[in-house]
Amino acid sequence: MPGVPLMGDMHELFLEIGPATFRIASVWREPLNQLTALYQYYPVPADKHVDFTVRLEPEKPWRRFIRPSVHIGGDFWLPDAAPLPLRQGLLAAEMGMNLQMALGWRRHLLLHASSVEKDGKALIMTGLSGSGKSTLSAMLAERGWRFMGDEFALLNLDSGAVVPFPRLISLKNNAIDAMQDVVPASRFGPEMKATPKGDIRHLVPSREAVARMNETAKPALLLFPRFGHAPELRDMGQSEVYVRLTQASTNYVALGEAGFQALTRFVDDVPVKAMDYQSIGQAEEMIEGLWSKLP
């Protein structure tokens, strides 16, 4: 179970999530108390040697106390990133971890996608913001699938296997109400209103997903979901899929030849569908239909 020791003038929390380890340091205790509660079942790096550090600090010294605002820093950071109010400090920490992975991870090919597993095979879903991939992965994880990740799907560069990265699930706007109908309140973080991404509430993955976060799965189906359209499944050409996945990857260019080979193998080997849907029930029915036809 992670703890929040005080080091110098900053509180610290250490987390191990799948293959990545993090140190989150904050001048305020509140965001780390929230993280500690939500990540209570995750392991702590044994030697506290971490891949990335995230720092939550005031942009100006007086902003620690007067209208406190959180500037996201770390090993990798964006100088033009706007600070967030302290009441959204949990979101700042999550964004900081996302940023470290997006800019600094090199051990796997990263796809901006969600993933779930059944029978040793992984379903990967990617698309634009609002496509519903987070809600779909969260809902499927409550209906017999194992949750593997929401923000990133990690592909092993040699084997092509999907490596779990089961961070908190970031639910937005209407998805919050949908999941509150099926998941106990104890698995939710605080609801944050009017963030730069709308209303957000984090959902803790199941204990099973955390306990099995070292178990990889073979990619078996890639979906490009699109919410709010009449239900339809469409084929996609390999060239379109390849281009869209390069756009969905944050480290494809940095990986060079290894990234090219990993993505080429993925596109060659994994069946793909574009899926339009108007409700979770429709999407689940179409997904189960596709899944039943896989070899």
N, C-alpha and C positions, 0 to 999 in steps of 0.2 A: 504494500500500500504506500503511495507516495506521501511524503511529508513536506512541511513548509518551514525549513529552518531559516533563521535570520543570518545573513552573511554580510558584514559591513553595514551599509545602510539600505540593503535590498533583501527582500525575501526571495527564497529560491524553491523551485519545485523541479524534480527530475522525473522524466517519463520515458518508458520504452513502449513504442507503438510499432508492431511488426518489426521490420529490420532497422528502423530508425530510432535514435535516442535524442532526447531534448533536455535542455536546461531552460526553464522559464524563470526569469528574474524580474521582480517588480518592486518599485518603491512603495506600493500600496499592498496591503495584505488581502484586501477583499477579492480581487480577481483570482489570486492563488487559492484562497479558501474555496471559491466556487469550483475551480479546476480540480482541487483535491477531492471534493465530494463527487464530482462527475467521473473522475478517473480513478476512483478508489480501488477498482479491481485490476488495474494495470500494474505490471511490474516496474520496478525501479532499476536502472542500470547498475549492475553489481559494483563496478568500480567508479561510478559517476563520471566516467569518461564519455563524452557525448559527441554526437555528430554536429549538433547545432545549438546555439544559444539564441533565445528570444529575450529582449529586454523591453520592459514597459516602464517608461520614464516620462516625466513632464517635459514638454518642449522648452519651457522656461522655468527657472527655479520656483517662481511664485505660483506657477500653475499646478504645483503639487498640492496647494492648500486653497487657493482662490480660483473658483470655477475650474476644478482639477480636470485636466485633459491628458489623455494617454498617447504618447508618441511611441510608435512601434519601431524598435531597433533590433539589431542582431548581427550575426555574421554576414548576412546578406540583407540589404534593405533598399527601399526606394526613397530617395531624398524628397520627392514631392508628395509622399503619402500624407494625407490629412490626418491629424490627430483625432481621437474619438473621446467623447466624454467618459468620465470614470465609470458611470453606470453601465457602459458598454465595454468595460475592461475585459470581460470574458471573451467577447467577440474579438477584441484586439489581440489577445493571446492566441486564439485560434487562427486569425489571419496571419499572425506572425509565424506560426508553425507552417501554414500553407506556403508562405513566402520563402521560408528557408528551403523547403523541399523543391519548390518550383525553380528557384535560382541556383541551388547548390547540389542537388542530388545527382549522382552519376552512376550508381551501382545497378540501376534498372532503367528501362525506358518508361517514362511517365506519360500517362494519358489522363487528361482531364475527364474522368469517367467514374461511374459507380459500378460496383460488381457484387454479385452474390454467387453462392455455390450450391449445387445439389449433385449428389452421387459422384463427387470428385471432379465435376465439370463446372466451369465458370461461365456465367452470363455477364457480359460487359455492356453497359449502356452509356452512350455519350451523346452530347448535343448542346445546343445553345442554352443559356440561362432561361429558365422557365419551361424547359422541355419536360420536366417532371422526373428526371432520373433519380434525384435524391429521394423523393416520395415513393417512387416505385421500388427502389432498393430497400427502403425502410419497411414498406408494407410487405414485400415478399419475404423479408427476414422474419416477419411475424407469422408467416404462413408456410413454414417448412423449409425455407432456404436459409443458408448460413450467410450472414452479412460479412463482406470482405473489405469494403471501402466505399466512401462517398465522394470524396474530393478527387482522389487519384487512384487509378489502377496502375500497378507496378508490374511490368513484364520482365521476366528473367532474360537477360541478354543471350544466354546460351541455350536454355531449354525452351524458352517461350512461355513458361508457366506463369500464371497470375499469382503474385505474392500479396498476401493480405496486408492492408494498412487501415485497420478498423478504428479510425478516429471517431469522435462524436459526429452524429448525423445532423447537418445544419438544415433545419426546416424553416421554410419561409411562408409568411402570409397564410393563405387558405390551407396549406399542407399541415400547419400546426393543429388546426381543429380536426382534420381528417385523422391524424395519428393519435390525438388525445382520445379519440373514440375507441381505440383498440389497444393502447399501451398504458400501463399503470402510471400514475402521476409521479411515483418515486423515481422514474427513469428520465424525467425531464429536468433540464436546467431552467433558470429564470427566463421569462419572456422579455425580450428587449424590443421596445417599440421605436419606430421611426429611425432605424439605423440607415446607413447609406444603401443597404440592400433590402430595405423594407422591414417588416416585423420578423424577428428571428427567435427561434427557441431551439436549443440543442437537445437531441435525444441520445441517450447512452445505449450503445449496442448491447445485445444480450450477453450474459456471462459466458455462454458457449462461444460466441464470436471472439471474445477476448481470450478465452482459454485455448482456442485453436488458431491463434493468429500466426503461428509458425507453419501451418499446413497450407501448402500451395494447391492450386487446382489447374487443370488443363483448360485453356480457353476453348469454349464450344460454340458460342453464339455471340455475335455483336449486333446490338440494336441501336438505331438512331431514333429514339422516341420523339414525338411531337404532340404536345397536349393541345386540346381545344379544336380538333378537326375530326370529321367523320371517320369512324374506324376503318383502317385500311392497312394492308401490308404490301410493300413495294420492294422489288429487287433494286439493287444498286450496282453500278459498274465498278470494277476494281480501281480504275483510275480515280474516280470520284471519291471512293472510300479512302484511298491512299492520301489524297490531297487533304481531305477533311481530318484525317488522323494526324498528319503533320501539323496542322493548325491547332489540334487539340493537345499536342505534346509540348511541354515546356522545356524539354532537354534534348529533343531529337537532333537539332543542329550541333549542340555541344558534344554529343556522343559520337559524331562522325560516322565512320563505317560501321561500327557496332550498332548504332541506332538504325542505320539504313537496313542492315541485315535483319535485325529483330523485327522491324516494322514490315519489311517485305515478306518475311515468313508468316507473320500474323495475318496479313491481308490474303496471302495465298492459301492459308490453311483454315481460316475461320469463316463459316457462313455468316452472311450479313443480310439484315432486313431493315428497311425504314418502316416505322410503325406510327400511324396516326391513331389517336384515341381521345375519347371524351370523358372517360371515368376510369378509376382504378380497376373496377370490375372488368371493364372491357379489355384493358391492357393485360390483366392477369390471365384472362381467358385466351387471348391471342398468344401470350408468352407460353402458357402451358401447352397450347396446340403446337407451336413450333418446337418446343422442347421434346414433346412425345415423338417427333419425327426424326430427331437426331440419331445418328448411328451409335 
